[in-house]
Amino acid sequence: MASASQRELQGAYKRRPTAQAAQPPPDRADLLARELRRQPAATDYENARERHRRFVSGYQSRYIPTAAAPTGPSELDIAREHSRFVWRDDETGTGVGLVWEERVARNYYDRLFKEYAIADLSQSVQHGRLGLRWRTEAEVVDGKGHFSCGNRKCSEAVGLCSYEVLFSYSERGEKHSALVKLRLCPACAPQLGSHHRAQKRAASPPRAAPAAKGAKHEHRRAADVGVPAATQAGSGSRLIAAAAQDAQTPANTSGPSSRGQQTDRGTPQAAGVFEAFLHEMLL
């Protein structure tokens, strides 16, 4: 009777793979054709840079997993949502009464420079709105808002002037105000209060038009001659017509009519009209 070891050897012998016929060696021409098919064509030639990019992209796709898209807001979004233009001194970044989001916004506020502000004057002329923010470290190093114009869209560095603006703003439904210093060029400075000045001019009553020069002279002549201003206009033409009529009257020395004319010409009333005529001609 066969032992267990012998039976195991017999089973392994029965499970042996079937014998296969030996394959002939591959043809040399067939090997060369396979190698040529694996090589890229002349039109598909890639330089060292393109080959490097292909290797790096293959490495990244195999060994570096793609980063998943963030599901929540970033710290920058949180700082923007909970930011304040001015934080009080008792509201420190490590304050007990502040939540984590407010501490993030306060830490960002502490890194800003608050000597001068940067202004947005794009809506100041039409809508009367002014936007202000504090300067970052990069803007302080570059001199923006101090040695160049504080307007966000201007970079003028000549003729700058400092202004202290009472900035009234609304924040989370509450109204606040703060004194802020600005450095603006001569072209941007008039935009600060242009809208309010236009509203003030529109609300004020219109001024009376100045009197014409001719009317001013007519009043002066009327005061000099003693004739009311309403009847002064055209008085010179009447005096000239009266003088011309006297000149065209024939000088007859005989008869009572001629003596009457000489008597009328010598009366004080006729002398006064003649003096007024001379005064009008001299003026």
C-alpha positions as CSV (number, residue, x, y, z in Angstrom):
1,M,0.0,0.0,0.0
2,A,1.4,3.4,-1.1
3,S,2.2,6.0,1.6
4,A,0.8,9.5,1.6
5,S,4.0,11.0,0.2
6,Q,4.0,8.7,-2.7
7,R,0.4,9.5,-3.5
8,E,1.2,13.2,-3.4
9,L,4.1,12.7,-5.9
10,Q,1.8,10.8,-8.2
11,G,-0.8,13.6,-8.1
12,A,1.8,16.2,-8.9
13,Y,3.0,14.2,-11.8
14,K,-0.5,13.9,-13.2
15,R,-1.0,17.7,-12.9
16,R,2.2,18.5,-14.9
17,P,1.7,20.8,-17.9
18,T,1.5,19.2,-21.3
19,A,4.6,19.3,-23.3
20,Q,4.7,21.9,-26.1
21,A,6.7,21.8,-29.3
22,A,9.8,24.0,-29.4
23,Q,9.2,27.3,-31.4
24,P,11.6,28.3,-34.1
25,P,13.7,31.3,-33.5
26,P,12.2,34.7,-34.6
27,D,13.0,36.0,-38.0
28,R,15.5,39.0,-38.0
29,A,13.4,40.9,-40.5
30,D,10.3,40.5,-38.3
31,L,12.2,41.9,-35.3
32,L,13.3,44.9,-37.3
33,A,9.7,45.6,-38.5
34,R,8.4,45.5,-35.0
35,E,11.1,47.9,-33.8
36,L,10.3,50.3,-36.6
37,R,6.6,50.2,-35.8
38,R,7.4,51.2,-32.2
39,Q,9.5,54.2,-33.1
40,P,7.7,57.5,-33.9
41,A,7.6,58.8,-37.4
42,A,9.6,61.7,-38.7
43,T,6.6,64.0,-38.4
44,D,6.1,63.0,-34.8
45,Y,9.6,63.9,-33.7
46,E,9.7,65.6,-30.3
47,N,12.5,67.7,-28.9
48,A,14.0,67.4,-25.5
49,R,11.5,69.9,-23.9
50,E,8.5,68.1,-25.3
51,R,9.9,64.8,-24.2
52,H,10.5,66.2,-20.7
53,R,6.9,67.4,-20.5
54,R,5.6,64.1,-21.6
55,F,7.6,62.3,-18.9
56,V,6.6,64.7,-16.2
57,S,2.9,64.5,-17.1
58,G,3.1,60.7,-17.1
59,Y,4.8,60.8,-13.7
60,Q,2.3,63.2,-12.2
61,S,-0.7,61.3,-13.5
62,R,0.6,58.0,-12.1
63,Y,2.2,59.0,-8.8
64,I,0.8,62.4,-7.7
65,P,-3.0,62.3,-7.0
66,T,-5.0,65.3,-8.1
67,A,-6.0,67.7,-5.3
68,A,-9.7,67.7,-4.4
69,A,-11.6,71.0,-4.9
70,P,-12.0,72.9,-1.6
71,T,-15.5,72.4,-0.1
72,G,-15.5,75.4,2.2
73,P,-14.5,79.0,2.1
74,S,-10.8,80.0,2.3
75,E,-9.3,82.2,5.0
76,L,-9.3,85.1,2.5
77,D,-13.0,84.7,2.0
78,I,-13.6,84.6,5.7
79,A,-11.4,87.8,6.2
80,R,-13.4,89.6,3.5
81,E,-16.7,88.6,5.0
82,H,-15.9,89.6,8.6
83,S,-13.6,92.5,7.9
84,R,-14.1,96.0,9.4
85,F,-12.8,99.3,8.3
86,V,-11.8,100.3,11.8
87,W,-11.4,97.8,14.7
88,R,-11.5,99.1,18.3
89,D,-8.5,98.7,20.5
90,D,-10.3,96.4,22.9
91,E,-11.3,94.0,20.0
92,T,-7.9,92.3,19.8
93,G,-7.1,89.4,17.6
94,T,-6.8,87.1,20.7
95,G,-9.9,88.5,22.3
96,V,-12.2,86.2,24.2
97,G,-15.4,87.6,22.8
98,L,-14.4,87.1,19.2
99,V,-15.1,84.0,17.2
100,W,-12.5,82.3,15.0
101,E,-13.7,84.1,11.8
102,E,-13.5,87.5,13.5
103,R,-10.0,86.7,14.8
104,V,-8.9,85.8,11.3
105,A,-10.2,89.2,10.0
106,R,-8.6,91.1,12.9
107,N,-5.2,89.4,12.3
108,Y,-5.4,90.5,8.6
109,Y,-6.3,94.1,9.7
110,D,-3.3,94.2,12.0
111,R,-1.0,93.7,9.1
112,L,-2.3,96.7,7.2
113,F,-0.7,100.2,7.3
114,K,-3.2,103.0,8.4
115,E,-1.2,106.2,8.0
116,Y,-2.7,106.9,4.5
117,A,-5.6,105.3,2.7
118,I,-6.2,104.3,-0.9
119,A,-9.3,105.8,-2.5
120,D,-11.7,104.6,-5.2
121,L,-13.1,107.7,-7.0
122,S,-14.7,106.0,-9.9
123,Q,-18.3,106.8,-8.6
124,S,-17.6,110.0,-6.8
125,V,-18.7,112.4,-9.6
126,Q,-21.9,110.6,-10.7
127,H,-23.2,109.0,-7.5
128,G,-21.2,110.7,-4.8
129,R,-19.8,107.5,-3.4
130,L,-16.2,107.1,-2.1
131,G,-14.4,103.9,-1.4
132,L,-11.4,103.7,1.0
133,R,-9.1,101.0,2.2
134,W,-5.9,100.8,4.0
135,R,-2.5,100.1,2.4
136,T,-0.8,96.8,2.2
137,E,2.9,96.2,2.8
138,A,3.7,96.0,-1.0
139,E,2.0,99.4,-1.5
140,V,4.0,101.0,1.3
141,V,7.2,99.7,-0.1
142,D,6.2,101.1,-3.6
143,G,5.1,104.4,-2.1
144,K,1.6,104.2,-3.4
145,G,-0.7,106.6,-1.6
146,H,2.2,108.5,0.0
147,F,4.7,109.5,-2.7
148,S,2.2,108.9,-5.5
149,C,-1.5,109.7,-5.9
150,G,-3.8,107.9,-3.5
151,N,-6.4,107.3,-6.2
152,R,-6.5,103.6,-7.1
153,K,-6.3,104.3,-10.9
154,C,-3.8,107.2,-10.8
155,S,0.0,107.2,-10.4
156,E,0.8,110.9,-10.5
157,A,3.7,111.9,-8.3
158,V,3.8,115.7,-8.8
159,G,1.9,118.3,-6.9
160,L,0.4,116.0,-4.2
161,C,-1.5,117.5,-1.3
162,S,-2.7,115.9,2.0
163,Y,-6.4,115.9,2.8
164,E,-8.1,114.8,6.0
165,V,-11.5,113.4,5.1
166,L,-14.4,112.6,7.4
167,F,-15.4,109.2,5.9
168,S,-19.0,108.2,6.8
169,Y,-19.8,104.6,5.9
170,S,-22.3,101.9,6.7
171,E,-21.1,98.5,7.9
172,R,-23.4,95.6,8.7
173,G,-26.4,97.9,9.0
174,E,-24.6,100.4,11.3
175,K,-23.4,103.8,10.4
176,H,-19.8,104.8,11.4
177,S,-17.4,107.7,10.7
178,A,-13.7,108.0,10.8
179,L,-11.0,110.7,9.9
180,V,-8.8,109.4,7.1
181,K,-5.8,111.0,5.5
182,L,-5.4,111.0,1.7
183,R,-2.7,112.1,-0.7
184,L,-4.1,113.2,-4.0
185,C,-2.9,115.0,-7.1
186,P,-4.4,118.2,-8.5
187,A,-6.5,116.3,-11.0
188,C,-8.1,113.9,-8.5
189,A,-8.6,116.2,-5.6
190,P,-11.7,118.0,-7.0
191,Q,-13.5,114.7,-7.3
192,L,-13.7,114.3,-3.5
193,G,-16.7,116.7,-3.1
194,S,-17.9,117.3,-6.6
195,H,-21.2,115.5,-6.2
196,H,-22.1,117.4,-3.0
197,R,-21.1,120.7,-4.6
198,A,-23.3,120.0,-7.6
199,Q,-26.3,119.2,-5.3
200,K,-25.7,122.4,-3.3
201,R,-25.7,124.5,-6.5
202,A,-28.9,122.8,-7.7
203,A,-30.7,123.5,-4.4
204,S,-29.6,127.2,-4.2
205,P,-31.9,129.8,-5.9
206,P,-30.7,131.2,-9.2
207,R,-28.9,134.6,-9.1
208,A,-30.4,137.6,-10.8
209,A,-28.7,138.5,-14.2
210,P,-26.4,141.5,-14.0
211,A,-27.7,144.7,-15.6
212,A,-26.6,145.6,-19.1
213,K,-24.0,148.3,-19.6
214,G,-26.4,150.4,-21.7
215,A,-29.0,150.5,-18.9
216,K,-26.3,151.5,-16.4
217,H,-25.4,154.5,-18.6
218,E,-29.0,155.4,-19.1
219,H,-29.5,155.7,-15.3
220,R,-26.4,157.8,-15.0
221,R,-27.5,160.2,-17.7
222,A,-30.9,160.4,-16.1
223,A,-29.4,161.3,-12.8
224,D,-27.2,164.0,-14.4
225,V,-29.9,165.7,-16.5
226,G,-32.7,165.2,-14.0
227,V,-35.0,163.3,-16.4
228,P,-36.6,160.0,-15.3
229,A,-34.9,156.9,-16.8
230,A,-38.2,155.8,-18.5
231,T,-38.3,159.0,-20.6
232,Q,-34.6,159.4,-21.0
233,A,-34.4,157.0,-23.9
234,G,-34.9,158.9,-27.1
235,S,-34.6,162.4,-25.4
236,G,-31.5,163.1,-27.4
237,S,-33.4,162.6,-30.7
238,R,-36.2,164.9,-29.6
239,L,-33.7,167.6,-28.6
240,I,-31.9,167.3,-31.9
241,A,-35.2,167.6,-33.8
242,A,-36.2,170.7,-31.8
243,A,-32.8,172.3,-32.6
244,A,-33.1,171.5,-36.3
245,Q,-36.6,173.0,-36.4
246,D,-35.3,176.2,-34.9
247,A,-32.5,176.3,-37.4
248,Q,-34.9,175.9,-40.4
249,T,-37.3,178.7,-39.2
250,P,-36.7,181.9,-41.4
251,A,-35.3,184.8,-39.4
252,N,-37.9,187.6,-40.1
253,T,-37.4,190.7,-38.1
254,S,-40.6,192.4,-39.2
255,G,-44.0,191.8,-37.8
256,P,-45.3,190.6,-34.5
257,S,-44.6,186.9,-35.3
258,S,-40.9,187.4,-35.6
259,R,-40.8,189.3,-32.3
260,G,-42.8,186.5,-30.8
261,Q,-40.2,183.9,-31.9
262,Q,-37.4,186.0,-30.6
263,T,-39.2,186.4,-27.3
264,D,-39.8,182.6,-27.1
265,R,-36.1,181.8,-27.9
266,G,-35.0,184.1,-25.1
267,T,-37.2,182.6,-22.4
268,P,-35.6,180.5,-19.5
269,Q,-37.5,177.4,-20.7
270,A,-35.9,177.5,-24.1
271,A,-32.5,178.2,-22.6
272,G,-32.9,175.1,-20.4
273,V,-33.8,172.8,-23.3
274,F,-30.7,174.1,-25.3
275,E,-28.4,173.5,-22.3
276,A,-29.8,169.9,-22.0
277,F,-29.2,169.4,-25.7
278,L,-25.5,170.5,-25.3
279,H,-25.1,168.3,-22.3
280,E,-26.4,165.3,-24.2
281,M,-24.1,166.0,-27.1
282,L,-21.0,166.2,-24.8
283,L,-21.9,162.9,-23.1
